[in-house]
Structure formats: C-alpha cells, structure tokens
Amino acid sequence: MSSLPPNLIIDNGDGDEPLSNHSGNRHFSDVLAVNLGRRQVLKGGLAASVASLFAGAGLTACATNSAGGVGGRLLGFSAVAISDADTVLVPPGYRAQPLLPWGTPITGRMPAFDPLKNSGADQASQMGSHHDGMHFFPIEGRDPFNGGSDDGLLVMNHEYVEPRFMHASAVGQKLDRYAVPALVNGKRVADECLKELNGHGVSVVRIRRGENGRWEMVADARNRRITGLTPMEIAGPVRGSDFVRTRYSPDGTRVRGTLNNCAHGVTPWNTYMMAEENWAGYFINRVPAGERPREQSRYGVRSRDSKPAASRYGWELADSGADEFVRFDVTATGAAANQDYRNEANGFGWMVEFDPFNPASTPVKRTALGRFAHEGVIFHKGVEGLPVVCYSGDDATNEYIYKYVSRGVFERAKGLANGALLDDGTLYVARFNDDGTGDWLPLVVGQGALTRELFASQAELLVNTRLAADRVGATRMDRPEWGAIDPKTGQVYFTLTNNSGRNETNKANPRAKSRWGHIIRWTEAGNSPTATHFKWDIFLLSGPAGDSELAGKPLTAEQIHNSPDGLWFDRDGRLWIQTDISESAMNKGDYAQFGNNQMLCADPNSKELRRFLVGPLGQEITGVVTTPDGRTMFVNVQHPGATTSADEFAAGKLRGTWPNQGRYPRSSTIVITKDDGGVIGT
C-alpha cells in the first residue's frame, strides 16, 4: 500500500487512512518493551531474550532445499546492492522481463494503449492501474504446488490510480500523484471518472511461456476485468441488513464494484480473494465530522471538514450526475436508507471472493471476515474434515490483527461450495500479552463486553468491526500488512510496516516513532490453527545497521531495509520480504541509505537474509508468486515515477519513466527467471 499527501486526507505519515483508533487499548510497543529493554533490542539481546522466553515452544524446524535435502541452504544467490537508479536489479545469473503493464489490452475489442486518448470504456478492457497482490493459477492441474508451470491465469489486484497520467486534460497542469485535473464549473468530466473507476479492481489474464522462454499474454475467454463498477453479491451476516440497503440494492444483497484492492488471498478450494484496503477516503459525507455515524467516523470516511471537502477523486462531482458516481456522496438526503446512498460505504471494507476460471463468476463480499482496511488474507492449508482458518491485518496506524475460524468443515469434494464456510464462523482479534503469549478474543455479539446495547446484531458488529475490537481490548499494532504461513512449521508471520504517528519516546518504547518497522510471528497453541491461544516473538527488526536486528545481530549492507510490507513463503520455505518506503521519504534524509524499494529473501531456519531485487525510481515492490516448479517468479512494480513533483509534471519533466513503454511510467509485472533454468532463490 502507499501514502496519501496531506492535502487529500488527514495524513499520519504512514498510510492512506487517517488515524481513527483513539481507544485506550495497549499498543504492541508497550507489550514488547516489558520483555525487551532498549539495550536488549539495540545491542543484540533480542535473540537471547526470545530464546529464553520461548524455550520449549517448538519454534524451530529443519529447512529443506529445493532438491529435497534436509539442512541444505535455501539461499544460493549473490545479494544485489542498494540502488537509486531507474531500473530493476536482480542477482547475477537472473533476468527480469516486464509483462502486462498498465493499459495492456486483454479483452473485448482490445483497444491499444494511449493514456491521452483511451476512454473510460477502453480502460475496462485493459490492464488496470497500480498492480498489487497477485497469484498464478495453473491451467493444467490447477494445484499451486504441483500443477503446470508453463501456462496459467495470472490474477492481480489494482490498488488505485494516478489521474495525471490518465487524462489529456492533465497535461501541463500542476498535479501531484493523487490530484485530479482542475474542475470545470465545480464538476469533473464523467468519462475521466469512469476511466479511473475502471482502472481499479482486478485483472485475470492467461499467460504462457513461449518456445523462446519468454512469457506472453494469451487471448482467452477467461481474460477478464473486475472494476469499481462490477456487480457483486453480499454474503454472510451483513447480507440483507439495514446497514447495506441503498437505492442500488433496496434489499441489501448487492453492491457495485470493489476499490483499493491491495493484497489478496487464495482459498483452499482454489478461488481468489481481493482485499478492500483504504476504501474510506473514496466517500464524502457532507456533515460536520462529529455528525457522521460510527461506521463512517471510525473508518475515516470524509466529512465537510476535510480539506478539500470532497472524496479522494471527487467522483461524486461527475458532470453527468449519474448515480454510479453520485453514490460516493453518502450524505443522508432521503427519509429512508434506500432512497439515497447513505449506506454505500458500508458495502466496502470486505474480502471479496470469485472463481478466476469462470468469467461469469459473480464476486462475493464475505462479511463474516469483518470490515476494516483489509491488507489481504492468508489461509492455513485446507484439511479434510477440519474448519477453515485464515488471518487478516487491518492496515492503518494502531489497528489490529484478526483470525477467522469457520463453523463448518472443509470437504474437498464440495469444491467451490466450500465458499459458504466463509459466511458462518467466528471472527477473533489478537491480544499480545507481556509474557510472550497471546489470546484470540472472539468478536461475537452478546458475549462479554460486546453487549446487545452496543451492537444489536452480529451484522451491526461486523459493520463496526474496529469498534468491537476496541471494546474487547485487542492490542494496537504498527500497521499490520501482509501475512504468510511457513509451510514447514505452520508459524504465522506478519509485517508491521511502521508507525511514525506514535510519538512517545521512553524506555518502554525504545524505537522512537517506529520509522523502520518489523516482522512478528506466532505459533498457535498445540500447533492447532483453531486454537485460541498462541506464543509470539519478533523475527526481524528492520532498519539501518545501527538500529536493526536479526538473530541477535544488526543487519549488514546486503540486508538493510525499512518498511517491510509484502510477505510470501515459497514451497521450499524461503520467506520473500518486500518494502514500501513512502515516496515522500524515498532517497531523502535518513531514508537515502536504503535506496529504492526492494525485495529480500530470508531463510527463517538459518537466519540468512539477502537483498534479491531493487526496483526503479518512485515505486513500491509488491506482489510475489512463482509457478509451481519455482522456476519462474512474478513480482509487481507499483507506481513507478511517483516521485515526480507537481512542478516537474507541469513542466513535462518525469522523475522516472520505467518500463520505458510509452509516454509515462507504468505499473507492470516483472517475470524473473534464472539463466540456468533453476529454482528462483537457489
């Protein structure tokens, strides 16, 4: 994910959402400080403290190399150096190929890409903007570890758009990366709004390795765009409730589109889930800030006090007055909820499931998984006859980590029908205790502090998931982002990117403002995914050599990084770590030492860590997956060239043009292969 400038949202310096958690719940930094003092954290005591804390907890495992040898080294590449060049760097013996940049025609009448001429309808047939989380679904076998590796569906999210690179009317205007072209008589051009809506969502594209070894797009009936306008179903406890009744769906069963899709998830029955992350800023309620309903105020939906008093892109100002744009104004104007769009924002903030192999599949918003700024979702492997378990982080300052356990059990023979397991289960939120243990606190109406005076129904609780988590005393975290589950140990890892909004500096909080971030991990009690207790430790403290730690030692020149974000385990147990330094800080001041955003690879068993990739100027490295054989890797480069200033754009000067395919920089996937045809990382 990425940061918004202060002229568009209350900027906490960390994320796209304003600081909305004003609860008195303990912060994780306070919990950590009980066990780890300043000297321990910064002078090498972390590993010893953790070893003592978790003696006998079963937190180690034997690594297996790609050839199946126990104890073999997983990392066999030479680290790449930090870079601030406008190019992609990979280790010697590897090559990187751009694939499917924004605007590539994939369906329909296949309109050629021209950012200054393409219409809103054209964008609905082209790759969306700002590539993010993604997954490779093999055509043959469909097994993510044992299926075919030369032909598959690449499914990816498109988090948001950069209007200045999309419209002819923007040329010559003084625009930063989020600003829209100047209003005309207080209105926006409707087709520009349509283009931006269609730039969001998900792309499904069939790709195949050619005889020359290069990957190419294949014209296929399964190629598809899902956008901010695609009709979707609402499922789970919120379906049909008063909270989601609108003019578009008076019975509260449907919603139009999905927005700000960051990371993703893949279910045990092989469907794709897109996360709705920083969706709140897309809406405006034209009442004073204090008069918004709690399901808006706790999430940061804008008010008339916002600067400017408009939604993120001002779609509600479209000159057509069509309701697909007006709906982003959620001010109550009618006598009943279904007479206006007061509830439109309640249709967002969910995990959304669809079948990538069926182009007619209707996406479904799974409300039992909670409503917040979902970074993504990660599933434990489906086990026949046992509940389905998954985790999700709320990517905003001082928010929480959640876990969902289905009431029913996974049955492989049911196939796609297993999706109903995501509609009936228990949502939990994490509390991290001082002694290195943790508890999963159930978010169930009528239990404990979650009284029916506070929430009249489970639907009301889920629409207000953050408030429920506040109430039960969950631990506030430093922006929980991607998660990953170690295939060898079952341990769960989460990135905590940073939290510069936390200002207290004392012995209990040894890292002022938490600028660099860290990675936490835990083991469920008894190694049972359904357990309600766990043990946690810190795997990695990110940062420069003088303020970082891995296995009791400071990071070296080939390891330093900050703001860990993307996270993924490959089948052999390598942990891939991606960074998201804000474009406002990248290559400046204390951040200059880190260069451009990067991807590293770690072996959690040997504690080795090396930088594998550095991206071009202005971008975020995000999204990573390999083919089942591990010999082709796909990585996304999001918003290259974003550090171009408003003045530079007005003058026609670009700070970064990667991948050098057209007038402007373009988000793109890169395909990474090894010259000897081997497994990536070896």
C-alpha positions in Angstrom: 0.0 0.0 0.0 1.0 3.6 -0.2 0.7 7.0 1.4 -1.5 9.9 0.6 -0.5 13.6 0.7 -1.9 15.8 3.4 -4.0 17.9 1.0 -6.2 14.9 0.3 -6.5 13.2 3.7 -5.6 13.6 7.3 -2.0 12.4 6.9 -0.4 10.4 9.7 2.6 9.8 7.6 2.0 6.0 7.5 -0.9 5.1 5.3 -3.9 6.0 3.2 -6.3 6.2 6.2 -6.5 8.9 8.9 -5.7 7.8 12.4 -9.1 6.5 13.6 -8.2 4.4 16.6 -8.5 6.6 19.7 -9.2 3.7 22.1 -7.1 3.3 25.2 -6.1 -0.2 24.3 -2.5 -1.2 24.8 -0.1 -0.7 22.0 2.2 -3.6 21.0 5.2 -1.5 21.6 4.3 -1.4 25.3 3.9 -5.2 25.4 7.2 -5.7 23.6 9.0 -3.3 26.0 8.1 -5.4 29.0 10.3 -8.2 27.7 12.9 -6.3 25.7 14.5 -3.2 27.0 16.4 -0.7 24.9 19.8 -2.3 25.5 18.4 -5.7 24.6 16.7 -4.6 21.4 19.5 -2.4 20.0 22.6 -4.1 21.4 22.0 -7.8 20.4 19.9 -9.1 23.3 16.8 -9.8 21.2 17.7 -13.3 20.2 18.8 -14.3 23.7 15.6 -12.8 25.2 13.4 -14.7 22.7 15.3 -17.9 23.2 14.7 -17.7 26.9 11.1 -16.6 26.5 10.2 -19.4 24.1 12.3 -22.3 25.5 10.4 -25.4 24.6 7.8 -23.7 22.5 8.8 -25.6 19.4 9.7 -22.6 17.2 12.4 -24.3 15.1 12.2 -26.6 12.1 14.6 -28.3 9.6 14.9 -26.5 6.3 14.6 -28.4 3.1 16.4 -27.3 0.0 14.9 -27.4 -3.5 16.5 -30.8 -4.1 14.8 -32.2 -1.0 18.0 -32.3 1.1 17.5 -31.7 4.8 19.7 -28.9 6.2 20.6 -27.6 2.7 21.0 -23.9 2.1 17.9 -22.3 0.7 19.7 -19.1 -0.4 22.2 -19.5 -3.2 22.3 -16.1 -4.9 24.6 -13.1 -4.5 23.0 -10.1 -2.9 22.3 -7.0 -5.0 23.4 -3.6 -3.9 21.2 -0.7 -2.9 20.3 1.4 -5.8 18.5 4.7 -6.7 18.6 4.0 -10.5 15.5 3.9 -12.7 15.9 0.2 -13.5 15.2 -3.3 -12.0 18.3 -5.0 -10.5 18.4 -8.8 -9.9 21.3 -11.0 -8.9 23.9 -12.3 -11.5 22.5 -15.2 -13.3 19.0 -13.9 -13.3 17.0 -11.9 -15.8 13.8 -9.8 -15.5 11.2 -9.2 -18.2 8.4 -6.6 -18.0 5.0 -8.1 -18.6 1.4 -6.7 -18.7 2.0 -3.1 -17.9 -1.0 -0.8 -17.1 -3.2 -0.4 -20.2 -2.3 -3.6 -22.0 -5.4 -4.7 -23.9 -6.6 -8.1 -22.6 -10.2 -8.4 -23.6 -13.2 -7.0 -25.5 -12.2 -5.1 -28.7 -8.6 -4.9 -27.4 -8.1 -1.2 -27.5 -4.5 -0.2 -28.0 -3.0 1.7 -25.0 -2.8 5.5 -25.3 -3.2 7.3 -22.0 -4.2 10.6 -23.6 -6.8 9.0 -26.0 -8.2 6.0 -24.2 -11.8 6.3 -23.0 -13.3 5.1 -19.8 -14.8 2.2 -21.7 -11.3 1.4 -23.1 -9.9 1.1 -19.6 -12.5 -1.6 -18.8 -10.8 -3.8 -21.5 -7.2 -3.0 -20.4 -4.9 -4.0 -17.5 -5.8 -1.9 -14.5 -3.5 0.6 -12.8 -1.1 0.2 -9.9 -0.5 -3.6 -9.8 -0.5 -5.2 -6.3 -1.2 -8.6 -4.8 -1.4 -11.5 -7.3 -1.5 -15.2 -7.8 -0.6 -17.7 -10.6 -3.3 -20.4 -11.2 -2.0 -23.2 -13.4 -4.3 -24.2 -16.3 -3.2 -27.8 -16.1 -3.7 -29.5 -12.7 -4.7 -26.2 -11.0 -2.6 -27.2 -8.0 -0.5 -24.3 -6.9 2.4 -26.6 -5.9 2.0 -29.5 -8.4 0.2 -28.0 -11.4 1.6 -27.0 -14.8 4.2 -24.3 -14.8 4.1 -23.1 -18.5 0.5 -22.0 -18.8 -1.8 -20.3 -16.3 -4.1 -17.5 -15.2 -2.3 -14.5 -13.6 -4.7 -12.8 -11.4 -3.8 -9.4 -9.9 -5.2 -6.5 -7.9 -5.0 -2.9 -9.0 -4.9 -0.8 -5.8 -5.6 2.8 -7.1 -4.9 5.2 -10.0 -2.8 8.2 -10.8 -5.1 10.6 -12.6 -2.3 12.9 -14.0 -1.0 10.0 -16.1 -4.5 9.1 -17.4 -6.0 12.2 -19.0 -5.2 14.6 -21.8 -6.7 17.4 -19.7 -4.0 16.9 -17.1 -1.1 17.8 -19.4 0.6 21.0 -18.3 -1.3 21.2 -15.0 0.5 21.3 -11.7 -0.6 18.0 -10.3 0.9 15.6 -7.7 0.3 11.9 -7.9 -3.1 12.0 -6.4 -4.5 15.2 -7.7 -7.2 15.2 -10.4 -7.4 17.7 -13.3 -8.9 21.1 -12.5 -12.7 21.2 -12.0 -14.7 22.9 -14.7 -17.6 24.8 -13.1 -17.1 22.7 -10.0 -17.5 19.4 -11.9 -15.3 16.6 -13.1 -15.6 15.1 -16.6 -17.7 12.0 -16.3 -15.6 9.9 -18.7 -12.5 10.7 -16.7 -14.2 9.4 -13.6 -15.3 6.3 -15.5 -11.7 5.7 -16.6 -10.5 5.9 -13.0 -13.2 3.6 -11.7 -12.3 1.1 -14.4 -8.6 1.4 -13.5 -9.4 -0.1 -10.1 -10.2 -3.8 -9.3 -8.7 -7.0 -10.7 -7.3 -8.4 -13.9 -7.5 -12.0 -14.9 -5.1 -12.8 -17.8 -4.0 -16.1 -19.3 -0.2 -16.1 -19.8 2.0 -18.8 -21.4 5.7 -19.5 -21.8 6.7 -19.4 -25.4 9.2 -21.5 -27.2 11.8 -18.8 -26.7 11.3 -19.0 -23.0 9.5 -15.6 -22.8 6.1 -15.2 -21.2 3.3 -13.7 -23.2 -0.4 -12.9 -22.9 -2.8 -15.3 -24.5 -6.2 -14.2 -25.9 -8.7 -16.3 -23.9 -12.3 -16.3 -22.9 -11.3 -16.3 -19.2 -9.4 -13.0 -19.5 -11.4 -10.5 -17.5 -11.6 -7.2 -15.8 -13.3 -6.7 -12.4 -13.7 -3.0 -11.6 -15.2 -0.4 -9.4 -18.5 -0.9 -11.2 -18.8 -4.7 -11.4 -22.0 -6.1 -9.8 -21.2 -8.1 -6.6 -23.2 -10.1 -4.1 -23.1 -9.5 -0.3 -22.9 -12.8 1.7 -22.7 -13.6 5.4 -24.3 -12.0 8.4 -24.5 -8.5 6.9 -26.4 -9.6 3.8 -29.9 -8.1 3.8 -29.4 -6.0 6.9 -30.4 -2.3 7.1 -26.7 -1.3 7.0 -26.4 -2.2 3.3 -29.7 -1.1 1.9 -29.3 1.5 -0.8 -31.0 2.8 -3.9 -29.0 0.4 -5.9 -29.9 -2.6 -3.7 -33.0 -1.9 -1.6 -32.9 -5.4 -0.2 -29.3 -5.1 0.8 -28.0 -8.0 -1.2 -25.8 -6.4 -3.8 -23.2 -3.7 -4.3 -21.4 -2.2 -7.3 -17.6 -2.7 -7.5 -14.6 -3.1 -5.4 -12.0 -0.5 -4.5 -8.4 -0.1 -3.3 -7.5 -3.8 -3.7 -4.2 -4.3 -2.1 -3.0 -7.8 -1.1 -5.1 -10.9 -1.8 -5.7 -14.4 -0.7 -6.2 -17.9 -2.2 -8.7 -20.2 -0.7 -8.1 -24.0 -0.1 -10.7 -24.6 -2.9 -8.6 -22.5 -5.3 -10.6 -19.3 -5.6 -9.1 -15.8 -5.5 -9.9 -13.2 -2.8 -9.3 -9.5 -3.2 -8.9 -7.2 -0.2 -10.5 -3.8 0.1 -8.0 -1.8 1.9 -8.1 2.0 2.1 -11.6 2.5 0.7 -12.9 5.1 3.2 -11.4 8.1 1.5 -13.4 7.4 -1.6 -16.5 8.7 0.1 -17.7 12.0 1.4 -20.4 12.7 4.0 -21.2 16.5 3.8 -22.0 16.9 7.5 -19.6 18.1 10.3 -17.1 15.5 11.3 -18.8 14.9 14.6 -22.1 14.0 13.0 -21.0 11.0 10.9 -22.4 7.6 12.0 -19.8 5.5 13.8 -19.5 3.1 10.9 -18.1 6.0 9.0 -16.1 8.0 11.6 -14.2 5.0 13.0 -13.0 4.2 9.5 -12.2 7.7 8.2 -15.0 8.5 5.7 -14.5 12.2 5.0 -16.7 15.0 6.2 -17.3 18.5 5.1 -14.5 19.5 7.4 -12.0 17.6 5.2 -9.5 19.5 3.1 -10.7 19.6 0.4 -14.3 18.8 1.1 -14.6 16.0 -1.5 -13.9 12.3 -1.8 -10.5 11.1 -2.8 -11.0 11.5 -6.5 -14.2 13.6 -6.5 -16.2 11.1 -8.5 -19.4 12.4 -6.9 -18.7 15.6 -8.8 -19.0 14.0 -12.3 -20.8 16.3 -14.7 -23.2 13.5 -15.9 -24.9 13.3 -12.5 -25.2 9.5 -13.0 -25.7 7.5 -9.8 -22.7 5.3 -10.4 -20.7 8.5 -9.5 -23.1 10.3 -7.1 -23.1 7.2 -4.8 -19.7 8.3 -3.4 -21.6 11.1 -1.6 -23.0 9.2 1.4 -24.8 12.2 2.9 -28.3 11.1 4.1 -30.9 13.1 2.0 -34.0 10.8 1.9 -36.4 9.7 4.6 -35.2 6.1 4.3 -31.8 4.4 3.7 -32.9 3.0 0.3 -33.7 6.5 -1.0 -30.1 7.7 -1.1 -26.6 6.4 -0.7 -26.0 6.9 3.0 -25.1 3.2 3.3 -22.9 2.9 0.2 -19.7 3.0 2.2 -20.9 0.0 4.3 -20.6 -2.1 1.1 -16.8 -1.7 1.2 -14.1 -2.8 3.6 -14.6 -6.6 3.0 -12.7 -9.6 1.5 -14.2 -10.4 -1.9 -14.1 -13.9 -3.4 -14.5 -15.1 -7.1 -13.6 -18.1 -9.3 -10.9 -17.0 -11.8 -11.6 -19.9 -14.1 -15.3 -18.8 -14.6 -15.5 -15.4 -16.4 -19.2 -15.3 -15.4 -18.4 -15.8 -11.7 -20.1 -13.0 -9.6 -17.7 -11.7 -6.9 -19.0 -12.2 -3.4 -18.2 -10.0 -0.4 -17.7 -12.3 2.6 -18.8 -10.2 5.5 -18.2 -12.7 8.3 -14.5 -12.0 7.9 -15.0 -8.4 9.2 -15.0 -4.9 7.8 -11.8 -2.9 8.1 -8.8 -1.9 5.9 -8.0 -5.4 4.8 -4.4 -5.7 3.5 -5.1 -9.3 2.4 -6.0 -12.7 3.8 -3.9 -15.9 4.3 -5.2 -19.4 4.8 -3.9 -22.4 6.6 -3.9 -25.4 4.2 -7.3 -27.0 3.9 -7.5 -30.2 5.9 -10.4 -32.6 5.2 -12.9 -32.6 7.9 -11.5 -29.6 9.8 -12.5 -25.9 9.9 -11.0 -23.4 7.6 -8.8 -20.8 9.3 -7.4 -17.5 7.9 -5.8 -14.3 9.1 -6.1 -10.7 8.0 -4.4 -7.4 9.0 -6.0 -4.0 9.3 -3.5 -1.8 7.5 -3.8 1.5 9.4 -2.0 3.1 12.3 -2.7 1.4 15.6 -5.1 -1.2 14.2 -5.4 -4.9 14.8 -4.7 -8.5 13.5 -7.7 -10.8 13.0 -8.4 -14.5 12.7 -11.4 -16.3 11.3 -12.4 -19.9 12.1 -15.3 -21.5 10.1 -18.1 -23.2 11.9 -18.3 -26.0 9.3 -15.5 -28.1 8.0 -13.6 -28.3 4.7 -14.7 -31.0 2.3 -12.6 -31.2 -0.9 -15.4 -32.9 -2.8 -17.6 -29.9 -2.3 -15.3 -27.7 -4.5 -16.5 -24.1 -4.8 -19.4 -24.8 -2.4 -16.8 -24.5 0.4 -17.1 -20.8 -0.1 -20.1 -20.9 2.3 -17.6 -21.7 5.1 -16.6 -18.0 4.9 -20.2 -16.9 5.8 -20.6 -18.8 9.1 -17.8 -18.8 11.7 -16.1 -16.9 14.5 -14.0 -13.8 13.9 -11.3 -13.2 16.5 -8.9 -10.3 17.2 -5.4 -10.7 18.7 -4.2 -9.6 22.1 -0.4 -9.9 22.7 0.5 -10.4 26.3 3.6 -9.3 28.2 4.8 -12.8 28.8 5.1 -13.7 25.1 1.7 -15.4 25.0 -1.3 -14.2 23.1 -5.1 -14.7 23.0 -7.6 -14.7 20.3 -10.6 -12.7 21.5 -14.0 -13.7 19.9 -16.0 -10.9 18.3 -19.5 -12.3 18.9 -22.5 -10.1 19.8 -23.8 -10.8 23.3 -20.5 -12.2 24.6 -18.6 -10.3 27.3 -18.2 -6.6 26.6 -20.0 -6.9 23.2 -23.4 -6.4 24.6 -26.6 -6.0 22.6 -26.9 -2.5 23.9 -23.6 -1.8 22.0 -24.4 -3.9 18.9 -28.0 -5.1 18.3 -26.9 -7.8 15.9 -23.9 -9.6 14.6 -24.4 -7.7 11.3 -24.0 -4.4 13.2 -21.0 -5.7 15.0 -19.3 -6.7 11.7 -20.0 -3.4 10.0 -18.3 -1.9 13.1 -15.5 -4.5 13.4 -12.9 -2.0 14.6 -15.2 -0.7 17.4 -15.8 -4.3 18.6 -12.0 -4.9 18.6 -11.6 -1.7 20.7 -14.2 -2.9 23.1 -12.6 -6.3 23.9 -9.1 -4.9 24.5 -7.2 -6.0 21.4 -3.5 -4.9 21.0 -2.9 -1.9 18.8 -0.3 -2.7 16.2 2.1 -0.7 13.9 0.1 -1.1 10.7 -0.4 -4.8 10.2 0.1 -5.6 6.5 0.8 -8.8 4.6 0.9 -12.2 6.4 2.5 -15.5 5.4 2.4 -19.0 6.8 5.6 -21.1 6.9 4.8 -24.3 5.0 7.4 -26.2 7.1 6.4 -25.1 10.6 2.9 -23.6 10.4 4.2 -20.4 12.1 2.4 -17.3 11.0 4.4 -14.2 10.1 3.0 -10.6 9.7 4.7 -7.4 8.6 4.3 -4.3 10.8 5.4 -1.7 8.4 5.9 1.4 10.6 4.0 3.8 12.9 5.5 7.3 12.8 2.3 8.6 14.5 3.4 7.1 17.8 5.4 9.9 19.5 6.1 8.6 22.9 9.8 8.0 23.5 10.9 6.4 26.7 12.4 3.2 28.0 9.2 1.3 27.3 9.3 2.4 23.6 13.0 2.2 22.5 12.4 2.9 18.8 11.0 6.5 18.6 8.2 6.7 16.1 8.9 3.2 14.8 10.1 4.5 11.5 11.6 1.3 10.2 9.0 -1.4 11.0 9.4 -5.1 12.0 8.1 -8.6 11.4 6.3 -10.5 14.1 5.5 -14.3 14.2 3.5 -16.6 16.3 2.8 -20.3 16.9 -0.7 -21.4 17.7 -1.1 -23.5 20.9 -0.5 -27.1 20.1 0.2 -26.1 16.5 -3.6 -26.2 16.0 -4.8 -23.4 13.7 -8.1 -23.3 15.6 -6.5 -22.7 19.0 -7.5 -19.6 20.9 -4.0 -19.0 22.4 -0.6 -18.6 20.9 3.1 -17.7 21.6 4.8 -14.9 19.7 8.2 -13.4 19.1 9.9 -10.8 16.9 11.5 -12.4 13.8 13.1 -9.2 12.4 13.6 -5.6 13.4 14.0 -3.7 10.1 16.2 -0.6 9.8 19.8 0.6 9.2 22.8 -1.2 10.6 22.7 0.8 13.8 19.0 0.2 14.6 18.0 -3.2 13.4 18.3 -6.9 14.4 18.1 -10.4 13.0 19.1 -13.4 15.2 20.8 -11.1 17.7 22.9 -9.2 15.2 22.5 -5.9 13.4 21.6 -6.0 9.7 24.5 -5.8 7.2 24.8 -3.8 4.0 23.3 -6.6 2.0 20.3 -6.8 4.4 19.3 -3.3 5.5 15.8 -2.2 4.5 12.8 -0.5 6.1 9.0 -0.5 6.0 8.5 -4.3 5.3 5.2 -4.8 3.5 4.7 -7.7 1.1 5.4 -11.2 2.5 5.3 -14.6 1.0 6.6 -18.1 1.6 7.6 -20.3 -1.4 7.1 -24.0 -1.3 10.7 -24.6 -0.1 10.3 -22.3 2.9 12.0 -19.2 1.6 10.4 -16.0 3.0 10.2 -13.2 0.5 10.0 -9.7 2.0 9.1 -6.6 0.0 9.4 -3.0 1.1 7.2 0.1 0.8 9.1 3.3 1.7 6.8 6.2 1.1 7.5 8.2 -2.0 7.6 11.3 0.1 10.7 10.0 2.0 12.4 7.8 -0.6 16.0 8.6 -1.2 15.8 11.6 1.2 17.5 12.3 4.6 17.8 9.1 6.7 15.9 7.1 4.1 18.6 7.8 1.4 20.7 4.9 2.8 18.0 2.4 1.7 17.7 3.5 -1.9 14.7 2.4 -3.9 12.2 -0.1 -2.6 13.4 -3.7 -2.7 12.7 -7.4 -2.2 14.8 -9.6 0.2 14.8 -13.3 0.8 15.2 -14.9 4.2 15.7 -18.5 5.5 13.9 -18.5 8.9 15.8 -21.6 9.9 19.4 -20.5 9.2 18.5 -16.8 9.8 20.1 -15.9 6.5 18.8 -12.7 4.7 19.8 -11.2 1.4 18.6 -8.5 -0.9 17.4 -10.1 -4.1 15.9 -7.3 -6.1 15.8 -3.5 -6.2 13.1 -1.7 -8.2 13.1 1.6 -10.3 12.5 5.1 -9.1 9.4 6.1 -7.2 7.8 2.6 -7.0 6.7 0.1 -4.4 7.7 -3.6 -4.8 4.5 -5.6 -4.1 3.0 -8.9 -5.0 5.1 -12.1 -5.5 4.4 -15.6 -6.6 6.1 -18.4 -8.5 5.0 -21.1 -10.9 4.5 -24.4 -9.2 8.0 -25.6 -10.2 9.5 -22.5 -8.6 11.4 -21.6 -11.8 9.5 -18.5 -12.8 8.7 -15.7 -10.4 6.2 -12.9 -10.9 6.7 -9.6 -9.0 4.8 -6.3 -9.3 6.3 -2.8 -9.6 3.6 -0.3 -8.5 3.5 3.4 -9.2 7.0 3.8 -10.8 7.8 7.5 -11.3 5.6 8.6 -8.4 8.3 10.9 -7.0 7.7 13.3 -10.0 6.7 16.5 -8.3 3.7 18.7 -9.3 6.1 21.3 -10.7 8.0 18.7 -12.7 4.8 17.3 -14.1 3.6 20.7 -15.2 6.9 21.3 -16.9 6.8 18.0 -18.7 9.7 16.5 -16.7 9.4 13.0 -15.4 11.3 11.6 -12.5 11.4 8.0 -13.7 9.9 6.5 -16.9 10.3 2.7 -16.3 9.5 0.4 -18.0 10.0 2.9 -20.9 7.0 1.7 -22.9 5.1 4.9 -23.8 4.8 8.5 -22.7 4.5 7.8 -18.9 5.9 5.3 -16.4 3.5 2.3 -16.0 2.9 -0.2 -13.2 4.0 -3.6 -14.5 4.6 -7.2 -13.6 8.2 -8.4 -14.0 8.9 -12.0 -14.8 12.1 -13.3 -13.2 13.9 -16.4 -14.4 17.3 -18.0 -13.8 19.7 -18.3 -16.7 20.4 -22.0 -15.9 16.6 -22.7 -15.6 16.9 -23.4 -11.9 14.6 -22.6 -9.0 14.4 -19.0 -8.0 16.5 -18.2 -4.9 18.9 -21.2 -5.2 
